[in-house]
Amino acid sequence: MVKGKMKSLLVILAVGTLAVMGVAALIMFNLPQLPMSAVYLVMGMGVVEEILILCVTCYYRKHEDFNANVTNMQNVAFSRASRDIRTLMNSILNFSSPELIENYNPQEMLNSLTKINNAGLYLMTVVDDLMATYHVSDQQIVLKENPTTIENVFNPIVELVTERFTSKNQVFDVEYINIDKFRYVLVDAPRVQQIVMNLLTNANKYTPEGGHILFRVEGVSGEGESLDITITVKDNGKGMSKRKLNNLFKADPKQTFDKGHYELGLAIVASLVKQMNGTISCHSQENQGSEFVVKFQWTYCHKNSFASTIRDFSVLRGKNILVVEDNEMNAEITKAILEKKGMMMDYAKDGAEGVAMFTHAMPHTYDAILMDIRMPVMDGIEACKKIRYSTHPESSIIPIIAMTADVFEADYQSSTDAGMDGYITKPLDPEELYITLSNAIRS
């Protein structure tokens, strides 16, 4: 029972975080609604803070139905995350202050939104780490490879962490080697960003003021259309002993570092790298620094095929999408994204209402359904099943796309088993949404 409650709290924490990410998108798509967006932002951050406090309080209690070691490990993860989240909340609230926004010119507005988005990106990695810690032993994440550029994978992280290094007067060098001809790749960018963020954050943390950190990405042609990519994070910080090095990637709460911090982030990194069929290694000596090397094999695509894959969205214009979503702000953001490509939207606030709207609609009313998974009254899984088994003439062919903050294999499988045709994670990425809808409608 306790475990179920904690999962619910984590889901709400993720929703609060998504609210922060969504506000930046809402402002970008609909500047006139800026005052209301600022209110949403404060509300979203409040949800994050309150739920985090509940999580920490709950986990610091002793429960008989939790393994003691895992509980201790999770306690430390939440404690560490609380500091990161509060720091990010301060940055986001500062950059979105109504007093400042009032006097922004368009370029200043864009700069602030970029900083908010980058802070939100890091906030999502913190939440992802919490979720990975909670599911430390029982679930696999869903990897979603999408076409993107190598710059889009790494540049947001570089921009975000640069301020951290600057604040400690550290030298941060970035090298991209031999990647020009491999710019377009198929990769799960958020997972790679989560890995890199953990490694760079550790380098910043364990390197003294005035130290040096190197971040290098190098590409080498592999077999066929593959790209062998090597990511290196090297610092001249405090390093570590052989004993610590031997247990570096193990999620073991007995393995402690100075001041009692457990390197859970590295255990999560190692797990992600393994699930992405990559390798990770570390070379380190005490007082001489550390070097982490991550290797992946990605598939690259040529510029023309990349452009046609993500930019031909003409099929979407004029389409009517039924969005089933219990959060009004999320629905508003989704509407802005859909309207950007000439789509129309009908809105249902829960699964039961979504089923009723579809089953009572005339044929050809809707071209696709975007279905949130977790909703009151009736969740998305049950709603999808009822639509598929209804007597509506399009019940078996209407594309139904799941929308959720969950990224684990079991959640993906349950939506597939219910009859959904696709799966989009929140916060919604406009490009991914357009690609998914285009493919579903064409097929």
Backbone hydrogen bonds, N-H to C=O, Kabsch-Sander energy under -0.5 kcal/mol:
donor,donor_aa,acceptor,acceptor_aa,energy
5,K,1,M,-2.2
6,M,2,V,-2.5
7,K,3,K,-2.0
8,S,4,G,-1.9
9,L,5,K,-2.2
10,L,6,M,-2.4
11,V,7,K,-2.1
12,I,8,S,-2.3
13,L,9,L,-2.5
14,A,10,L,-2.3
15,V,11,V,-2.1
16,G,12,I,-2.4
17,T,13,L,-1.9
18,L,14,A,-2.5
19,A,15,V,-1.8
20,V,16,G,-1.2
21,M,17,T,-1.9
22,G,18,L,-2.9
23,V,19,A,-1.7
24,A,20,V,-1.1
25,A,21,M,-1.2
26,L,22,G,-2.7
27,I,23,V,-2.8
28,M,24,A,-2.2
29,F,25,A,-2.4
30,N,26,L,-2.0
33,Q,30,N,-1.7
34,L,31,L,-1.7
37,S,33,Q,-2.1
38,A,34,L,-2.2
39,V,35,P,-1.5
40,Y,36,M,-2.4
41,L,37,S,-2.4
42,V,38,A,-2.1
43,M,39,V,-2.4
44,G,40,Y,-3.1
45,M,41,L,-2.5
46,G,42,V,-2.2
47,V,43,M,-2.2
48,V,44,G,-2.0
49,E,45,M,-2.4
50,E,46,G,-2.8
51,I,47,V,-2.5
52,L,48,V,-2.1
53,I,49,E,-2.1
54,L,50,E,-2.0
55,C,51,I,-2.7
56,V,52,L,-2.7
57,T,53,I,-2.6
58,C,54,L,-2.7
59,Y,55,C,-2.5
60,Y,56,V,-1.7
61,R,58,C,-1.0
63,H,61,R,-0.6
66,F,63,H,-1.3
71,T,67,N,-2.7
72,N,68,A,-2.5
73,M,69,N,-2.2
74,Q,70,V,-2.5
75,N,71,T,-2.6
76,V,72,N,-2.1
77,A,73,M,-1.8
78,F,74,Q,-2.5
79,S,75,N,-2.4
80,R,76,V,-2.7
81,A,77,A,-2.4
82,S,78,F,-2.1
83,R,79,S,-1.0
84,D,80,R,-1.6
85,I,81,A,-3.1
86,R,82,S,-2.1
87,T,83,R,-2.1
88,L,84,D,-2.3
89,M,85,I,-2.7
90,N,86,R,-2.1
91,S,87,T,-1.8
92,I,88,L,-2.7
93,L,89,M,-2.8
94,N,90,N,-2.2
95,F,91,S,-2.4
96,S,92,I,-1.2
97,S,94,N,-1.2
100,L,97,S,-0.7
101,I,97,S,-2.8
102,E,98,P,-2.0
103,N,100,L,-1.2
104,Y,101,I,-1.6
109,M,105,N,-2.6
110,L,106,P,-2.3
111,N,107,Q,-2.4
112,S,108,E,-2.4
113,L,109,M,-2.5
114,T,110,L,-2.2
115,K,111,N,-2.0
116,I,112,S,-2.6
117,N,113,L,-2.8
118,N,114,T,-2.5
119,A,115,K,-2.5
120,G,116,I,-2.6
121,L,117,N,-2.3
122,Y,118,N,-2.1
123,L,119,A,-2.4
124,M,120,G,-2.2
125,T,121,L,-1.4
126,V,122,Y,-1.9
127,V,123,L,-2.2
128,D,124,M,-2.8
129,D,125,T,-2.3
130,L,126,V,-2.1
131,M,127,V,-2.7
132,A,128,D,-2.7
133,T,129,D,-2.3
134,Y,130,L,-2.4
135,H,131,M,-2.2
136,V,133,T,-1.5
138,D,135,H,-0.8
139,Q,135,H,-1.1
142,V,407,V,-3.4
143,L,141,I,-0.6
145,E,143,L,-0.6
146,N,144,K,-0.5
146,N,187,V,-2.0
148,T,185,V,-2.5
150,I,183,R,-1.9
153,V,149,T,-1.2
154,F,150,I,-2.0
155,N,151,E,-2.7
158,V,154,F,-2.3
159,E,155,N,-2.8
160,L,156,P,-1.7
161,V,157,I,-2.6
162,T,158,V,-1.6
163,E,159,E,-0.6
165,F,161,V,-2.0
166,T,162,T,-2.5
167,S,163,E,-2.2
168,K,164,R,-0.8
168,K,165,F,-0.8
169,N,166,T,-1.9
170,Q,165,F,-2.8
171,V,211,G,-3.1
172,F,170,Q,-0.6
173,D,171,V,-0.6
173,D,213,I,-2.6
175,E,215,F,-2.7
177,I,175,E,-0.5
177,I,217,V,-3.1
178,N,176,Y,-0.5
182,F,179,I,-1.2
183,R,180,D,-1.0
185,V,148,T,-2.9
185,V,183,R,-0.6
186,L,299,T,-3.0
187,V,146,N,-1.9
187,V,185,V,-0.6
189,A,187,V,-1.4
191,R,188,D,-0.5
192,V,188,D,-1.8
193,Q,189,A,-2.8
194,Q,190,P,-2.0
195,I,191,R,-2.0
196,V,192,V,-2.7
197,M,193,Q,-2.8
198,N,194,Q,-1.8
199,L,195,I,-2.0
200,L,196,V,-2.8
201,T,197,M,-2.5
202,N,198,N,-2.1
203,A,199,L,-2.1
204,N,200,L,-2.4
205,K,201,T,-2.2
206,Y,202,N,-2.6
207,T,203,A,-0.6
210,G,168,K,-1.6
211,G,208,P,-1.9
213,I,171,V,-3.2
214,L,234,K,-3.3
215,F,173,D,-2.9
216,R,232,T,-2.6
217,V,175,E,-2.7
218,E,230,T,-2.3
219,G,177,I,-2.1
220,V,228,D,-2.1
222,G,226,S,-2.4
226,S,223,E,-1.5
227,L,298,W,-3.6
228,D,220,V,-3.0
229,I,227,L,-0.8
229,I,296,F,-2.5
230,T,218,E,-2.7
231,I,294,V,-3.2
232,T,216,R,-2.9
232,T,230,T,-0.5
233,V,292,F,-2.4
234,K,214,L,-2.5
235,D,290,S,-2.6
236,N,212,H,-1.2
238,K,206,Y,-2.1
245,L,241,S,-2.3
246,N,242,K,-2.2
247,N,243,R,-0.8
247,N,244,K,-0.5
248,L,245,L,-1.1
250,K,247,N,-1.4
252,D,250,K,-2.1
255,Q,252,D,-1.7
256,T,254,K,-1.1
257,F,261,H,-1.7
260,G,257,F,-1.5
261,H,258,D,-1.2
264,L,262,Y,-1.9
266,L,263,E,-0.6
267,A,263,E,-1.2
268,I,264,L,-2.4
269,V,265,G,-2.4
270,A,266,L,-2.6
271,S,267,A,-1.9
272,L,268,I,-2.6
273,V,269,V,-2.8
274,K,270,A,-2.2
275,Q,271,S,-2.2
276,M,272,L,-1.5
277,N,274,K,-1.8
278,G,273,V,-3.0
279,T,295,K,-1.9
281,S,293,V,-2.0
283,H,291,E,-2.3
285,Q,289,G,-1.6
287,N,238,K,-4.1
288,Q,285,Q,-2.1
289,G,237,G,-0.6
289,G,285,Q,-0.7
290,S,235,D,-0.6
291,E,283,H,-2.3
292,F,233,V,-2.9
293,V,281,S,-2.4
294,V,231,I,-2.9
295,K,279,T,-2.6
296,F,229,I,-2.5
298,W,227,L,-2.9
298,W,296,F,-0.5
299,T,186,L,-0.8
300,Y,225,E,-2.6
301,C,184,Y,-2.6
306,F,302,H,-2.4
307,A,303,K,-2.8
308,S,304,N,-2.3
309,T,305,S,-1.7
310,I,306,F,-1.9
311,R,307,A,-1.8
312,D,308,S,-0.8
313,F,311,R,-1.5
316,L,313,F,-1.8
317,R,314,S,-1.0
318,G,342,G,-2.6
319,K,316,L,-2.1
321,I,319,K,-0.6
321,I,344,M,-2.7
322,L,368,A,-2.3
323,V,321,I,-0.7
323,V,346,D,-3.0
324,V,322,L,-0.6
324,V,370,L,-3.2
325,E,323,V,-0.7
325,E,348,A,-2.4
328,E,326,D,-0.7
331,A,327,N,-2.1
332,E,328,E,-2.2
333,I,329,M,-2.3
334,T,330,N,-2.6
335,K,331,A,-2.4
336,A,332,E,-2.0
337,I,333,I,-2.1
338,L,334,T,-2.6
339,E,335,K,-2.8
340,K,336,A,-1.1
341,K,337,I,-0.5
341,K,338,L,-1.5
342,G,339,E,-1.8
343,M,338,L,-1.9
344,M,319,K,-3.0
346,D,321,I,-2.3
348,A,323,V,-2.6
351,G,376,P,-0.6
351,G,378,M,-1.6
354,G,350,D,-2.1
355,V,351,G,-2.5
356,A,352,A,-2.2
357,M,353,E,-2.5
358,F,354,G,-2.1
359,T,355,V,-2.8
360,H,356,A,-1.7
361,A,358,F,-1.2
365,T,362,M,-1.5
367,D,320,N,-3.0
368,A,320,N,-0.9
369,I,399,P,-2.7
370,L,322,L,-2.7
371,M,369,I,-0.6
371,M,401,I,-3.3
372,D,324,V,-2.8
372,D,370,L,-0.6
373,I,403,M,-1.7
375,M,373,I,-0.8
378,M,376,P,-3.2
380,G,373,I,-2.6
381,I,373,I,-0.6
383,A,379,D,-2.2
384,C,380,G,-2.4
385,K,381,I,-1.9
386,K,382,E,-2.2
387,I,383,A,-2.1
388,R,384,C,-2.6
389,Y,385,K,-2.0
390,S,387,I,-1.2
395,S,392,H,-2.2
397,I,394,E,-0.8
398,I,394,E,-2.2
401,I,369,I,-3.3
401,I,399,P,-0.5
402,A,400,I,-0.5
402,A,422,G,-2.3
403,M,371,M,-2.7
404,T,424,I,-2.0
409,E,140,Q,-5.2
411,D,408,F,-0.6
412,Y,408,F,-2.1
413,Q,409,E,-2.8
414,S,410,A,-2.1
415,S,411,D,-1.7
416,T,412,Y,-2.0
417,D,413,Q,-2.8
418,A,414,S,-1.3
419,G,416,T,-1.3
420,M,415,S,-2.1
421,D,400,I,-3.0
422,G,400,I,-1.0
424,I,402,A,-3.1
426,K,404,T,-1.8
433,L,429,D,-2.7
434,Y,430,P,-2.8
435,I,431,E,-2.6
436,T,432,E,-2.7
437,L,433,L,-2.6
438,S,434,Y,-2.6
439,N,435,I,-2.6
440,A,436,T,-2.2
441,I,437,L,-2.8
442,R,438,S,-2.4
443,S,439,N,-1.8
